[in-house]
Amino acid sequence: MVGVDPQILVHGTREEGAVPITGRVKWIGGEACLYVDTESGRMVPIWPQGATPLRVGERRGVALPGGGRLLDGDRFGGAGILQQEDPLFMQAPGRCRRQNGLLVIDPVGIERLGLQGSGSWE
């Protein structure tokens, strides 16, 4: 677990069997939780090693290894594994409820979606 406001989970492994995912970062203040909304529902993300919590004004998010960032409301694509049970025996940060499980996000190919212009990180 890394950080305080927000707290995030990180992992240091490359996951076999990752599938393409798209999601939207969602901060729920009452739960002090940074979720990812996916087609499969709201998931607690486990970010790649090197990710750090980020706060820009009132928005919370994550700074990714390699210089990218995702903030509350940002859509992103990449690869990951949906888990119903915690594969790394980690406690969820804040008061996160594991409504639909956890999302182990692969460190390769995370891209913010819906950018205007060049598509580069802001």
C-alpha positions as CSV (number, residue, x, y, z in Angstrom):
1,M,0.0,0.0,0.0
2,V,1.4,3.4,-1.0
3,G,0.3,6.9,0.1
4,V,-2.3,8.5,2.3
5,D,-4.8,10.6,0.3
6,P,-5.3,8.6,-1.9
7,Q,-3.9,5.3,-0.8
8,I,-3.2,2.8,-3.6
9,L,-2.2,-0.8,-4.0
10,V,0.8,-1.6,-6.1
11,H,2.3,-4.9,-7.4
12,G,5.7,-5.8,-8.8
13,T,4.8,-8.7,-11.1
14,R,4.1,-9.1,-14.8
15,E,0.8,-10.8,-15.0
16,E,0.3,-13.8,-17.3
17,G,-3.1,-14.0,-18.9
18,A,-3.8,-10.3,-18.9
19,V,-6.6,-9.2,-21.2
20,P,-7.4,-5.9,-22.8
21,I,-9.3,-3.5,-20.5
22,T,-10.8,-0.1,-20.6
23,G,-11.8,1.8,-17.5
24,R,-12.5,5.2,-15.9
25,V,-10.7,6.3,-12.7
26,K,-13.3,7.2,-10.0
27,W,-12.6,8.8,-6.6
28,I,-15.3,8.1,-4.0
29,G,-14.5,10.6,-1.2
30,G,-16.9,9.1,1.4
31,E,-15.0,5.8,1.1
32,A,-11.5,7.4,0.6
33,C,-11.2,5.0,-2.4
34,L,-9.8,5.3,-5.9
35,Y,-11.7,2.8,-8.0
36,V,-11.7,1.8,-11.7
37,D,-15.1,1.5,-13.4
38,T,-15.0,-1.2,-16.0
39,E,-17.5,-3.2,-18.1
40,S,-17.4,-5.7,-15.2
41,G,-18.3,-3.1,-12.6
42,R,-16.4,-1.0,-10.1
43,M,-13.1,-2.6,-9.2
44,V,-10.3,-1.9,-6.7
45,P,-7.2,-1.4,-8.8
46,I,-3.8,-2.8,-8.1
47,W,-1.4,-0.5,-10.0
48,P,2.0,-1.5,-11.4
49,Q,5.1,-1.1,-9.2
50,G,6.4,2.5,-9.4
51,A,2.9,4.0,-9.4
52,T,2.4,6.7,-6.8
53,P,-0.7,8.4,-5.5
54,L,-1.4,11.8,-7.0
55,R,-3.5,14.8,-6.0
56,V,-4.1,17.8,-8.3
57,G,-6.3,20.3,-6.6
58,E,-9.3,18.3,-5.4
59,R,-8.8,15.5,-8.0
60,R,-7.1,12.3,-6.9
61,G,-5.4,9.8,-9.1
62,V,-2.2,8.0,-9.8
63,A,1.2,8.9,-11.4
64,L,2.3,5.9,-13.5
65,P,5.8,4.6,-14.0
66,G,7.2,6.3,-17.1
67,G,5.6,9.7,-16.5
68,G,1.9,9.3,-17.3
69,R,-0.9,10.1,-14.9
70,L,-4.6,9.2,-14.5
71,L,-6.9,11.4,-12.4
72,D,-10.5,11.0,-11.3
73,G,-12.7,10.9,-14.4
74,D,-9.9,9.9,-16.8
75,R,-10.6,7.0,-19.2
76,F,-7.7,4.6,-19.9
77,G,-6.9,1.4,-21.8
78,G,-4.4,-1.3,-21.2
79,A,-4.3,-4.8,-20.0
80,G,-5.1,-6.4,-16.7
81,I,-6.6,-9.4,-14.8
82,L,-9.9,-9.2,-13.1
83,Q,-9.8,-11.1,-9.7
84,Q,-12.6,-11.9,-7.4
85,E,-10.2,-12.7,-4.5
86,D,-7.1,-10.7,-3.7
87,P,-4.3,-12.5,-5.5
88,L,-1.6,-10.8,-3.4
89,F,-3.4,-10.9,0.0
90,M,-3.5,-7.1,0.3
91,Q,-6.0,-5.1,2.3
92,A,-8.0,-2.7,0.3
93,P,-7.0,0.9,0.8
94,G,-9.2,3.4,2.7
95,R,-12.7,2.1,3.1
96,C,-12.8,0.6,-0.3
97,R,-15.5,-2.0,-0.8
98,R,-14.7,-4.9,-3.1
99,Q,-17.9,-4.7,-4.9
100,N,-16.8,-6.5,-8.1
101,G,-13.3,-7.7,-7.2
102,L,-9.9,-6.3,-7.9
103,L,-8.2,-5.3,-11.2
104,V,-4.5,-6.1,-11.4
105,I,-3.2,-3.7,-14.0
106,D,-0.4,-4.8,-16.3
107,P,2.5,-2.2,-16.4
108,V,2.8,-2.4,-20.2
109,G,0.7,-0.3,-22.5
110,I,-1.4,1.9,-20.1
111,E,-2.8,4.7,-22.2
112,R,-5.2,7.5,-21.3
113,L,-8.1,7.6,-23.8
114,G,-10.1,10.5,-25.2
115,L,-7.4,13.1,-25.4
116,Q,-7.6,15.8,-27.9
117,G,-4.7,16.5,-30.2
118,S,-1.6,14.3,-30.2
119,G,-2.8,11.7,-27.6
120,S,0.2,12.3,-25.4
121,W,0.1,12.5,-21.7
122,E,-0.7,15.9,-20.2
